[in-house]
Amino acid sequence: MMNRLFAFFALLLLGLMLVMSTVFVVDQRQYAIVFAFGEVKKVITEPGLYFKLPPPLQNVLTLDKRILTIDTPDADRFITAEKKNILVDSFVKWRITDPRLYFVSFGGSEARAMDRMSQIIKAALNDEITKRTVRDVISGERAKVMNAIRKKVEDEAKQIGVEIIDVRLKRVDYVEQINNSVYDRMRAERVRVANELRSTGAAESEKIRADADRQRTVILAEAYRDAEKVKGEGDAKASQIYAQAFGENPEFYKFYRSLEAYRASFKSSHDVMVLDPSSDFFRYFKSPTASGSNAARK
């Protein structure tokens, strides 16, 4: 009795295992390939529950349907049209579009597929970079370079069941051996530009200074001319007033002018004058009137 019960459970377990081996689930992020003895029998692209023959009659291989990335840790060296070595670090976005062709090409190995695509991308990079200068690769035609590389890679990727979504250049740099010479050249160029700017600034400074000196000279000359004009007009007016005063009272005018002469001559207590006391200069000291002066001379 126990033997029969044990045999029953053994057959039941074997039947369950056999049924389980014929059922498989396809995730929405996967493709499923059903093959027998290395030959592809069916490709499943929609998610759900499916059935197959038990191994080894049929087996199932799942492939990732999502967008994958190839991003190598080390930059690759290329030579530009100027015969300069540069390091290019890039990455590629790709996905499987033809699971059957992909399986035939790589046996379902993602590592082999990525290695093959890395070789294709490197060859496309080399073809495009060798036709351009460093300036074009870095900034001038960077977008054109990426578009051309993507087109070349797309054509070859279709032959292995892969679609290239995008190709990007993360970093473009000189190799370490020529960095110092590049920096020296950049420094020399900056020094040349700085010297040119300094010389231009010095020339402009001299020009501005000369113009300012010219304007200063003109302003001073015009001011001196105007001052002399005003001074001449004032002297003429004063002479006219003096003449009028002299004409109205000549004796008072002579007296006033003598007082101004006395004030100018005896301005300081240390002034010394050697004159004859009977000189006409002192006549108003002796008599403030004209008649007194005439009597004194007599």
Secondary structure, 3 states (H helix, E strand, C coil): CHHHHHHHHHHHHHHHHHHHCCEEEECCCEEEEEEECCEEEEEECCCEEEECCCCCCCEEEEEECCCEEEECCCCEEEECCCCCEEEEEEEEEEEECCHHHHHHHHCCCHHHHHHHHHHHHHHHHHHHHCCCCHHHHHHHCHHHHHHHHHHHHHHHHHHHCEEEEEEEEEEEEECHHHHHHHHHHHHHHHHHHHHHHHHHHHHHHHHHHHHHHHHHHHHHHHHHHHHHHHHHHHHHHHHHHHHHHHHHCHHHHHHHHHHHHHHHHCCCCCCCCCCCCCCHHHHHHHCCCHHHHHHHHC
